[in-house]
Amino acid sequence: MSARIITAFSSRLTIDTGAIRANYRSLARHVAPAECGAVIKADAYGLGARVAAPALHAEGCRTFFVAQLREAFDVADTLGADAAIAILNGLDPGCEAACAEAGFLPVLNAPGQVERWRRLARAKGTALPAVLQVDSGMSRLGLDAAAAAALAADPAFPREVALRFVMTHLACADAPGHAANAGQLARFQAIRALFPEARASIANSGGAFLSPAYHCDLVRPGIALFGVQPSPDGPAMRPVVRLEARILQIREVEAGSGVGYGLDHVAPTRQRLATLGIGYADGWPRSLGGAGAAWHAGARLPIVGRVSMDSLTVDLSALAPDALSEGDFVALLGPCQSLADVARDAGTIPYEILTRLGSRSERTFVETVQ
Ligand SMILES: *Cc1c(COP(=O)(O)O)cnc(C)c1O
């Protein structure tokens, strides 16, 4: 008797938690003595926060960041009571009691959020822990300098808010030479000096590879943990994901045959084609039509024609006719092709490619040790 392993998915995403852990260790070493936190918003950039978060906790990570309160609830039970979870998008109206009860740290981004947190603290008769975000030039989230100064001058503020740290976010951290970085650092240092008791945090992954001045007390990497080089000057991180898609059908078409929606591709000669079970509904960008590729055994298999919702077609001409059969898997991400390669071909950034994957693929976690 032979057992046959079947998979009910047309594509599979393999996530290496050993690589996530190794990336955390190397970031933590690089930013020491600053603390290294971890940003696990958007389900750990699409990879699975319920697996990534405890793996990072096992490496010593104790400060986690999500974007939404919902995401904090989704992951909290996978972490020890010694871990803090901060909510980057802030404190939504009506969520104050739930946030306080769960022990999450709201990132207070606007005066109204500060006021609502203080009101709850007064009602409870105790200071409530929080993070304060100030805007140092990105104009996205955070108090302006005047609002921060008003808080710092208010003697009641420290009785109501136990400020864990003051943070800001860099607009151009992935461009180390950009003059805006130094400007943001200077503005942030001026504001954070108003809160001498609180710790400070400015750097995301890119910021971690600017000068050590950007490390402050706590660094907040996300994308680098998940295997993407954070900036041109940054080190290569260990790749975390591999993506493969199944061959649904192989066919030979005559010269002049049109392929896919709109018949955008017309075979220039007789062509051997494979239709793969992955499309834009799986997060594989439609903009890769006629631009991207799959890979097999070192051979590049160009995508021909448009990417459909559930499938796309590649040219197998680079391979021997018997190299692949229907049901086989070919590679889309891995040693052959990085997230950065795909992002470049798709005209976007690795963040967008990564966060869109995984909702429809079979997700398998492996832990390679290296
Ligand atoms: C997403 C985010 C991060 C992490 O950014 P990466 O570039 O992925 O390292 C850090 N801080 C804030 C405020 C964020 O929104």
Ligand as a Chemical Component Dictionary entry (heavy atoms), coordinates in Angstrom:
data_LIG
# 
_chem_comp.id                   LIG 
_chem_comp.type                 NON-POLYMER 
_chem_comp.pdbx_formal_charge   0 
_chem_comp.three_letter_code    LIG 
# 
loop_
_chem_comp_atom.comp_id 
_chem_comp_atom.atom_id 
_chem_comp_atom.alt_atom_id 
_chem_comp_atom.type_symbol 
_chem_comp_atom.charge 
_chem_comp_atom.model_Cartn_x 
_chem_comp_atom.model_Cartn_y 
_chem_comp_atom.model_Cartn_z 
_chem_comp_atom.pdbx_ordinal 
LIG C1 C1 C 0 4.482 49.467 9.941  1  
LIG C2 C2 C 0 5.188 50.317 10.944 2  
LIG C3 C3 C 0 6.462 49.950 11.400 3  
LIG C4 C4 C 0 7.257 48.807 10.781 4  
LIG O1 O1 O 0 7.730 49.248 9.536  5  
LIG P1 P1 P 0 8.718 48.344 8.630  6  
LIG O2 O2 O 0 9.114 49.271 7.542  7  
LIG O3 O3 O 0 7.907 47.202 8.153  8  
LIG O4 O4 O 0 9.834 47.920 9.497  9  
LIG C5 C5 C 0 7.032 50.681 12.433 10 
LIG N1 N1 N 0 6.378 51.750 12.966 11 
LIG C6 C6 C 0 5.167 52.139 12.525 12 
LIG C7 C7 C 0 4.511 53.315 13.152 13 
LIG C8 C8 C 0 4.533 51.457 11.492 14 
LIG O5 O5 O 0 3.351 51.873 11.036 15 
# 
loop_
_chem_comp_bond.comp_id 
_chem_comp_bond.atom_id_1 
_chem_comp_bond.atom_id_2 
_chem_comp_bond.value_order 
_chem_comp_bond.pdbx_ordinal 
LIG C1 C2 SING 1  
LIG C2 C3 SING 2  
LIG C2 C8 DOUB 3  
LIG C3 C4 SING 4  
LIG C3 C5 DOUB 5  
LIG C4 O1 SING 6  
LIG O1 P1 SING 7  
LIG P1 O2 DOUB 8  
LIG P1 O3 SING 9  
LIG P1 O4 SING 10 
LIG C5 N1 SING 11 
LIG N1 C6 DOUB 12 
LIG C6 C7 SING 13 
LIG C6 C8 SING 14 
LIG C8 O5 SING 15 
# 
